[in-house]
Amino acid sequence: MIDINKIFSLVSSQNKQTKISYLISEILILQDKLSNFDNQSFYFKRAIEQNNLRLKDFLNSYNEIKEEFNNLSLENLLNEKKTIEIQLIDAKKKARGLIPNIYLQMVKNKLTTIEDYIKMKSEFSELKNIEDYTNEELYTFFEA
């Protein structure tokens, strides 16, 4: 069984959480709550349908990221990073006003995602289905 307390402590100790680690933590927390349904609050029990839908949405998001990640090579990611860094320099020059600042933030977010993917690719070549991970493998998503 997954040690939810260990994941909470790893997640709360991080300053920056990647999108994938956020999704995994939410999936694991919801799965744990749903499997221990009798111990949950009245409000959680009343919202069981919504919580099941949230879990399904989180799993779909994870699977989309997994598919995207698995189809990218490290070389492609590094090339993409260079391209985005050039876009970032250009966006910083033009970042006056609301729309250019929104674009600048979008480019920064895209760069952060690519950097997260590069870090992950250096640790493992592809993502698996969540249920296929061991506890130790899951914890690697939350360690600094």
Short mmCIF file of the C-alpha atoms (twelve columns), coordinates in Angstrom:
data_MODEL
# 
_entry.id   MODEL 
# 
loop_
_atom_site.group_PDB 
_atom_site.id 
_atom_site.type_symbol 
_atom_site.label_atom_id 
_atom_site.label_alt_id 
_atom_site.label_comp_id 
_atom_site.label_asym_id 
_atom_site.label_seq_id 
_atom_site.Cartn_x 
_atom_site.Cartn_y 
_atom_site.Cartn_z 
_atom_site.pdbx_PDB_model_num 
ATOM 1   C CA . MET A 1   0.000   0.000  0.000   1 
ATOM 2   C CA . ILE A 2   1.146   3.545  -0.769  1 
ATOM 3   C CA . ASP A 3   2.306   5.544  2.247   1 
ATOM 4   C CA . ILE A 4   0.248   8.719  1.774   1 
ATOM 5   C CA . ASN A 5   1.945   10.433 4.747   1 
ATOM 6   C CA . LYS A 6   5.340   10.014 3.101   1 
ATOM 7   C CA . ILE A 7   4.021   11.597 -0.089  1 
ATOM 8   C CA . PHE A 8   2.446   14.482 1.881   1 
ATOM 9   C CA . SER A 9   5.752   15.206 3.580   1 
ATOM 10  C CA . LEU A 10  7.682   15.064 0.309   1 
ATOM 11  C CA . VAL A 11  5.197   17.302 -1.491  1 
ATOM 12  C CA . SER A 12  4.918   19.834 1.314   1 
ATOM 13  C CA . SER A 13  8.698   20.100 1.602   1 
ATOM 14  C CA . GLN A 14  9.016   21.119 -2.041  1 
ATOM 15  C CA . ASN A 15  8.981   24.745 -3.136  1 
ATOM 16  C CA . LYS A 16  8.081   23.849 -6.697  1 
ATOM 17  C CA . GLN A 17  5.902   20.945 -7.676  1 
ATOM 18  C CA . THR A 18  5.861   19.710 -11.248 1 
ATOM 19  C CA . LYS A 19  2.575   19.157 -13.004 1 
ATOM 20  C CA . ILE A 20  3.180   15.414 -13.079 1 
ATOM 21  C CA . SER A 21  3.965   15.223 -9.357  1 
ATOM 22  C CA . TYR A 22  0.850   17.300 -8.620  1 
ATOM 23  C CA . LEU A 23  -1.315  14.947 -10.690 1 
ATOM 24  C CA . ILE A 24  0.181   11.842 -9.117  1 
ATOM 25  C CA . SER A 25  -0.284  13.201 -5.602  1 
ATOM 26  C CA . GLU A 26  -3.915  14.119 -6.308  1 
ATOM 27  C CA . ILE A 27  -4.587  10.709 -7.865  1 
ATOM 28  C CA . LEU A 28  -3.025  8.854  -4.943  1 
ATOM 29  C CA . ILE A 29  -4.845  10.963 -2.360  1 
ATOM 30  C CA . LEU A 30  -8.209  10.493 -4.069  1 
ATOM 31  C CA . GLN A 31  -7.641  6.773  -4.574  1 
ATOM 32  C CA . ASP A 32  -6.735  6.433  -0.898  1 
ATOM 33  C CA . LYS A 33  -9.820  8.352  0.204   1 
ATOM 34  C CA . LEU A 34  -12.087 6.366  -2.093  1 
ATOM 35  C CA . SER A 35  -10.649 3.071  -0.884  1 
ATOM 36  C CA . ASN A 36  -11.214 4.184  2.732   1 
ATOM 37  C CA . PHE A 37  -14.653 5.612  2.036   1 
ATOM 38  C CA . ASP A 38  -16.112 4.793  5.465   1 
ATOM 39  C CA . ASN A 39  -13.478 6.947  7.178   1 
ATOM 40  C CA . GLN A 40  -14.221 10.049 5.105   1 
ATOM 41  C CA . SER A 41  -16.215 13.114 6.053   1 
ATOM 42  C CA . PHE A 42  -19.912 13.497 5.456   1 
ATOM 43  C CA . TYR A 43  -19.183 16.040 2.702   1 
ATOM 44  C CA . PHE A 44  -16.772 13.741 0.903   1 
ATOM 45  C CA . LYS A 45  -19.329 10.946 0.999   1 
ATOM 46  C CA . ARG A 46  -22.048 13.241 -0.358  1 
ATOM 47  C CA . ALA A 47  -19.764 14.252 -3.234  1 
ATOM 48  C CA . ILE A 48  -18.750 10.711 -4.200  1 
ATOM 49  C CA . GLU A 49  -19.835 11.161 -7.820  1 
ATOM 50  C CA . GLN A 50  -17.846 14.393 -8.182  1 
ATOM 51  C CA . ASN A 51  -14.812 12.805 -6.526  1 
ATOM 52  C CA . ASN A 52  -14.963 9.875  -8.923  1 
ATOM 53  C CA . LEU A 53  -15.175 12.352 -11.820 1 
ATOM 54  C CA . ARG A 54  -12.188 14.290 -10.436 1 
ATOM 55  C CA . LEU A 55  -10.202 11.074 -10.223 1 
ATOM 56  C CA . LYS A 56  -11.145 10.223 -13.799 1 
ATOM 57  C CA . ASP A 57  -10.093 13.718 -14.954 1 
ATOM 58  C CA . PHE A 58  -6.758  13.454 -13.113 1 
ATOM 59  C CA . LEU A 59  -6.123  10.026 -14.637 1 
ATOM 60  C CA . ASN A 60  -6.976  11.338 -18.124 1 
ATOM 61  C CA . SER A 61  -4.602  14.275 -17.653 1 
ATOM 62  C CA . TYR A 62  -1.857  11.955 -16.442 1 
ATOM 63  C CA . ASN A 63  -2.385  9.670  -19.441 1 
ATOM 64  C CA . GLU A 64  -2.190  12.633 -21.844 1 
ATOM 65  C CA . ILE A 65  1.081   13.769 -20.273 1 
ATOM 66  C CA . LYS A 66  2.367   10.189 -20.279 1 
ATOM 67  C CA . GLU A 67  1.631   9.803  -23.982 1 
ATOM 68  C CA . GLU A 68  3.245   13.147 -24.835 1 
ATOM 69  C CA . PHE A 69  6.289   12.404 -22.659 1 
ATOM 70  C CA . ASN A 70  6.766   8.899  -24.021 1 
ATOM 71  C CA . ASN A 71  6.687   10.156 -27.615 1 
ATOM 72  C CA . LEU A 72  9.464   12.692 -27.028 1 
ATOM 73  C CA . SER A 73  13.162  11.969 -27.146 1 
ATOM 74  C CA . LEU A 74  15.706  13.788 -25.007 1 
ATOM 75  C CA . GLU A 75  17.166  15.288 -28.177 1 
ATOM 76  C CA . ASN A 76  13.749  16.644 -29.206 1 
ATOM 77  C CA . LEU A 77  13.253  18.103 -25.741 1 
ATOM 78  C CA . LEU A 78  16.630  19.844 -25.814 1 
ATOM 79  C CA . ASN A 79  15.876  21.298 -29.252 1 
ATOM 80  C CA . GLU A 80  12.456  22.430 -28.046 1 
ATOM 81  C CA . LYS A 81  14.085  24.062 -25.015 1 
ATOM 82  C CA . LYS A 82  16.425  26.077 -27.272 1 
ATOM 83  C CA . THR A 83  13.477  27.228 -29.380 1 
ATOM 84  C CA . ILE A 84  11.481  28.269 -26.327 1 
ATOM 85  C CA . GLU A 85  14.453  30.100 -24.824 1 
ATOM 86  C CA . ILE A 86  14.651  32.189 -28.028 1 
ATOM 87  C CA . GLN A 87  10.900  32.858 -27.785 1 
ATOM 88  C CA . LEU A 88  11.389  33.861 -24.151 1 
ATOM 89  C CA . ILE A 89  14.079  36.415 -25.022 1 
ATOM 90  C CA . ASP A 90  11.814  37.878 -27.710 1 
ATOM 91  C CA . ALA A 91  8.785   37.888 -25.370 1 
ATOM 92  C CA . LYS A 92  10.770  39.709 -22.649 1 
ATOM 93  C CA . LYS A 93  11.665  42.466 -25.121 1 
ATOM 94  C CA . LYS A 94  7.996   42.970 -25.995 1 
ATOM 95  C CA . ALA A 95  6.499   42.456 -22.534 1 
ATOM 96  C CA . ARG A 96  4.740   45.776 -22.179 1 
ATOM 97  C CA . GLY A 97  1.009   45.615 -21.726 1 
ATOM 98  C CA . LEU A 98  -1.429  42.918 -20.740 1 
ATOM 99  C CA . ILE A 99  -1.391  40.645 -23.803 1 
ATOM 100 C CA . PRO A 100 2.424   40.575 -24.185 1 
ATOM 101 C CA . ASN A 101 2.762   39.797 -20.450 1 
ATOM 102 C CA . ILE A 102 0.257   36.952 -20.758 1 
ATOM 103 C CA . TYR A 103 2.278   35.611 -23.689 1 
ATOM 104 C CA . LEU A 104 5.490   35.962 -21.667 1 
ATOM 105 C CA . GLN A 105 3.973   33.909 -18.841 1 
ATOM 106 C CA . MET A 106 2.801   31.250 -21.289 1 
ATOM 107 C CA . VAL A 107 6.327   30.953 -22.715 1 
ATOM 108 C CA . LYS A 108 7.802   30.722 -19.194 1 
ATOM 109 C CA . ASN A 109 5.312   27.968 -18.281 1 
ATOM 110 C CA . LYS A 110 6.124   26.061 -21.458 1 
ATOM 111 C CA . LEU A 111 9.853   26.332 -20.702 1 
ATOM 112 C CA . THR A 112 9.288   25.062 -17.158 1 
ATOM 113 C CA . THR A 113 7.345   22.063 -18.495 1 
ATOM 114 C CA . ILE A 114 10.093  21.239 -20.997 1 
ATOM 115 C CA . GLU A 115 12.751  21.533 -18.275 1 
ATOM 116 C CA . ASP A 116 10.717  19.195 -16.059 1 
ATOM 117 C CA . TYR A 117 10.444  16.706 -18.931 1 
ATOM 118 C CA . ILE A 118 14.212  16.893 -19.546 1 
ATOM 119 C CA . LYS A 119 14.901  16.186 -15.879 1 
ATOM 120 C CA . MET A 120 12.459  13.284 -15.929 1 
ATOM 121 C CA . LYS A 121 13.883  11.876 -19.200 1 
ATOM 122 C CA . SER A 122 17.318  11.819 -17.603 1 
ATOM 123 C CA . GLU A 123 15.901  9.615  -14.821 1 
ATOM 124 C CA . PHE A 124 13.662  7.325  -16.879 1 
ATOM 125 C CA . SER A 125 12.869  7.037  -20.564 1 
ATOM 126 C CA . GLU A 126 9.111   6.657  -20.297 1 
ATOM 127 C CA . LEU A 127 6.213   6.984  -17.919 1 
ATOM 128 C CA . LYS A 128 4.150   3.950  -16.984 1 
ATOM 129 C CA . ASN A 129 0.551   3.570  -15.953 1 
ATOM 130 C CA . ILE A 130 0.186   4.721  -12.355 1 
ATOM 131 C CA . GLU A 131 -0.856  1.293  -11.132 1 
ATOM 132 C CA . ASP A 132 2.354   -0.186 -12.603 1 
ATOM 133 C CA . TYR A 133 4.664   1.839  -10.345 1 
ATOM 134 C CA . THR A 134 6.082   0.508  -7.110  1 
ATOM 135 C CA . ASN A 135 5.980   2.743  -4.019  1 
ATOM 136 C CA . GLU A 136 9.671   3.593  -4.386  1 
ATOM 137 C CA . GLU A 137 9.225   4.583  -8.034  1 
ATOM 138 C CA . LEU A 138 6.285   6.839  -7.171  1 
ATOM 139 C CA . TYR A 139 8.297   8.630  -4.504  1 
ATOM 140 C CA . THR A 140 10.905  9.654  -7.112  1 
ATOM 141 C CA . PHE A 141 8.369   12.086 -8.560  1 
ATOM 142 C CA . PHE A 142 8.337   13.994 -5.263  1 
ATOM 143 C CA . GLU A 143 12.000  13.996 -4.320  1 
ATOM 144 C CA . ALA A 144 14.096  17.043 -5.043  1 
# 
